[in-house]
Amino acid sequence: MSKKSRNKGYRVEHSLVVVLRDAGIKAHRVPLSGSTDFLKADLVIGKYKAEVKARRAGFKEIYKWIEGRDLLFLKADRRDYLCVMRLETFIQLLKGGGI
């Protein structure tokens, strides 16, 4: 991984932690995430492990698909369903406010 990619990853993860903490949600970055066997996650949000991905391109379809909706479910062949939601929806759910 290049230094530029590593720095971008850090910035995005740190920014998300700040937003969640400002909303009153316990969150922290996992130091050296992915480079140790300690915990395979980028963030810990309450009791949940989270992976964070940031790409210049490649997510355009997901943004189009979720437009006007609260949740987006994705499923690849022989894989589990994934649920995609906006950060605001996630914060509401964690704080017990529902969707």
N, C-alpha and C positions, 0 to 999 in steps of 0.2 A: 504494500500500500504506500502510495506516495505521501509526502508530508502535507501536500495540499489537500488530498482526500482525507487524511487523518484530522487535519485542522477543521475542515468543513464538517466532518462527523461530530467533532467535539462541539462546535458552535451550535449545530442543530439540536443535539442532545441537551446541552446546557440551556438553550433557549426554551425548550419544552419543559424542563424541570422548573425554570423560573415561572412560566405561565401556570403550571399546575400548583406550585407552592403559593403563588399569589391568589389562586382560587381556593386555598385552604386544604389542598390535597397533599398528603405526605408522599414525596417523591425524591429519589436521588439517583445519580449516575453510578454505574458500576465501574470502578477503576479498572483499566486494562481489559475492558470487556472484549471477549473473543480470543484473547491471547493467553488466558489461563483456564484451568478446569474448575476454578472456584465457583463461578456462576455464569452461565451462558446466556447473558442478556445485556442490553445496553442500559436499561433503566429498571428500577424497582419502584412501582407505583402502588403504595399500600401493600397488599399481599400479592400483587400481580407482577410478573416478569414481562418486560416489553422489549421488543426490537425496534430500532428506529432506522429508517432508510431515507436518504435524501438523494434525489437524482435530478439532473438538469432536464432530462426528458425521460419518457418511459411510463409515466403515470397519467398521461393525458386522458386515456380512456376511462380510468377510474373516476376522475373528476367529472367527466361527462355523464357517466352512468349514475352517479349519486346526486346529480343536480335535481333539486326539487324533491328529494327523498331524505329520510332520516338515516336509513341503514342500507348498506350494500352487502350482499352475500356473494362470495366467490367460491368456486369449487373446481379443482382440477381433477382429472381422472384418477381414481384410486387414492384420493387425498381427502382430508377433512375439509369441512366448510370453513371459510374465513369470514369474519364480519368486519366491515369497514364503516367507520362513522366519523363525523366531524368532531374535532376536539371539544367543542362546546357541548355536544350531545354526550360524549364520554364523561365530561365533568359533571353534567346534570345527573347521569346515572350513578356515578360514584358518590355523589352527595345525597342520593336518595330522592331526587326530584323527578325521576322517570324521564320519558322522552317528551 
